[in-house]
Amino acid sequence: MQSTPQQGIVLFAHGSRDPLWRLPIEAVAQQIKTISPSTEVVCAFLELTSPDLPTCVQKMSEQGLTHISVLPMFLGIGKHAREDLPQIMQELKASYPNIQFDLRRAIGEEPELTLAMANIALKSIDQ
């Protein structure tokens, strides 16, 4: 995937008090940077970990980004994905009318991830 410098991706996750919890999310961000060096990608968190989504959007806006895709890094659709995130997105859209926001569906709803998890689970019996 190629991207212009005016576009960015926010990997949005829940957050945790444990600093090691964020490592897999940051690994995904690093993979994106490796695949598409021109794509601005950041990690944002709902709670317990910083930065939060509004802070990331503010920085991306200051960099001149005009399109931000927010990818919820949730396996399932719970209260955070169904209620909290849409509310935050409404507030961001009102605060940054010059930015086009794309709220993606939760990563756990992507067929490619479901297939990858099934293949990982089958590794133990395929050996």
C-alpha positions, 0 to 999 in steps of 0.5 A, spaced: 500 500 500 502 506 498 500 513 501 502 520 500 505 524 506 498 527 507 495 520 509 496 517 516 494 510 520 492 510 527 492 503 530 487 504 536 488 499 542 485 499 549 491 500 553 494 497 559 498 499 565 503 493 563 508 497 559 510 490 555 502 490 553 503 495 547 509 491 544 505 487 539 501 494 537 508 497 536 510 491 532 504 492 527 506 499 526 513 498 525 511 493 519 507 498 516 513 503 516 517 497 513 512 496 508 510 503 506 515 508 509 511 514 506 505 512 510 505 516 517 503 511 522 502 511 530 499 507 536 494 511 540 490 508 546 483 508 549 486 508 557 492 506 561 497 508 556 499 514 552 498 517 547 491 517 546 487 518 540 486 526 540 493 527 542 495 523 536 490 526 531 493 533 534 500 531 532 498 528 525 494 535 524 500 539 525 504 535 520 499 537 515 495 530 514 488 531 511 486 523 511 487 519 517 485 512 518 483 509 525 484 502 525 481 499 532 486 493 534 480 489 537 478 482 536 471 483 538 466 489 538 465 491 545 463 497 549 469 501 547 468 499 539 461 500 539 460 506 544 467 509 546 470 510 539 465 512 535 464 518 540 471 520 540 471 520 533 465 525 533 469 529 537 475 529 532 471 530 526 468 536 529 475 539 532 478 537 525 473 539 519 479 539 515 481 532 516 477 526 512 477 520 518 476 513 516 474 509 522 475 502 520 472 496 522 475 492 528 481 488 526 478 482 529 472 482 523 477 482 518 477 475 514 485 475 513 486 475 521 481 470 522 484 465 517 491 467 520 489 465 527 486 459 525 493 457 521 496 459 528 492 454 532 493 449 527 500 449 527 500 445 534 497 439 530 500 440 523 507 438 526 
